[in-house]
Amino acid sequence: MDNLNAGELNMSVSAICVNDKGEKYAFVTFSDGVRVAEGKIPECKLLKNSGFAQIEAKELEKYMQEHLKELKKMAANVDIFSAFKGK
């Protein structure tokens, strides 16, 4: 079986984080069930890559750059407390 066709590529975006300098950032995770890569915005650079070819990793970074505005909006809308509601 070809791992490149293992499944649909899923993406998730973390809530906004703030470092000790007050700079905002978020993490973007790409996974197809076999391979996983994690990037950081607004830098649009991958921090971790397990299974994606170098050219695919560059395409994921390019995707983050081209969709940075939307990714920032997604991160801003993540409600980290929603998992605890109703318990």
C-alpha positions as CSV (number, residue, x, y, z in Angstrom):
1,M,0.0,0.0,0.0
2,D,1.3,3.4,-0.9
3,N,1.4,5.7,2.2
4,L,0.9,8.8,0.0
5,N,-2.7,7.6,-0.6
6,A,-3.3,6.5,3.0
7,G,-6.2,8.9,3.5
8,E,-7.5,12.4,3.5
9,L,-5.2,15.0,4.8
10,N,-6.7,16.6,8.0
11,M,-5.7,19.9,9.5
12,S,-6.2,21.2,13.0
13,V,-5.3,24.6,14.5
14,S,-4.5,25.2,18.2
15,A,-5.8,28.1,20.3
16,I,-3.6,31.2,20.3
17,C,-0.7,31.1,22.6
18,V,1.5,34.0,23.9
19,N,5.2,33.7,24.7
20,D,7.0,35.6,27.5
21,K,7.6,38.5,25.0
22,G,3.9,38.9,24.4
23,E,4.1,37.5,20.9
24,K,1.1,35.5,19.7
25,Y,1.5,32.1,17.9
26,A,-0.5,29.0,17.2
27,F,0.2,25.4,16.0
28,V,-1.1,23.8,12.8
29,T,-1.2,20.0,12.6
30,F,-1.5,18.1,9.4
31,S,-2.2,14.4,9.4
32,D,-3.5,11.7,7.1
33,G,-3.6,8.9,9.6
34,V,-0.1,7.7,8.8
35,R,2.0,10.8,8.5
36,V,2.0,13.9,10.9
37,A,3.5,17.3,10.6
38,E,3.2,20.2,13.0
39,G,3.9,23.8,12.0
40,K,3.8,27.2,13.8
41,I,2.2,30.3,12.7
42,P,2.8,33.2,11.9
43,E,6.3,31.8,11.1
44,C,4.7,29.3,8.7
45,K,7.5,26.8,9.4
46,L,7.2,23.1,10.3
47,L,8.6,22.1,13.7
48,K,8.0,18.4,13.4
49,N,7.6,16.1,10.4
50,S,7.0,12.4,10.5
51,G,6.6,10.8,7.1
52,F,6.1,13.7,4.7
53,A,8.6,14.0,1.9
54,Q,10.8,17.2,1.9
55,I,8.8,18.5,-1.1
56,E,5.5,17.8,0.7
57,A,6.8,19.6,3.8
58,K,7.6,22.6,1.7
59,E,4.1,22.6,0.3
60,L,2.6,22.5,3.8
61,E,4.7,25.5,4.7
62,K,3.6,27.2,1.5
63,Y,0.0,26.4,2.4
64,M,0.4,28.0,5.8
65,Q,1.8,31.2,4.2
66,E,-0.9,31.4,1.6
67,H,-3.7,30.8,4.2
68,L,-2.2,32.6,7.2
69,K,-5.1,35.1,7.6
70,E,-7.6,32.2,7.7
71,L,-5.5,30.1,10.0
72,K,-5.1,33.1,12.4
73,K,-8.9,33.4,12.4
74,M,-9.3,29.7,13.1
75,A,-6.9,29.9,16.0
76,A,-8.7,32.9,17.4
77,N,-12.0,31.0,17.4
78,V,-10.7,27.9,19.2
79,D,-12.5,27.7,22.6
80,I,-10.1,25.6,24.7
81,F,-12.7,25.4,27.5
82,S,-15.4,23.9,25.3
83,A,-14.1,20.4,26.1
84,F,-15.0,21.0,29.7
85,K,-18.5,22.4,29.2
86,G,-21.4,20.3,30.2
87,K,-19.4,18.1,32.6
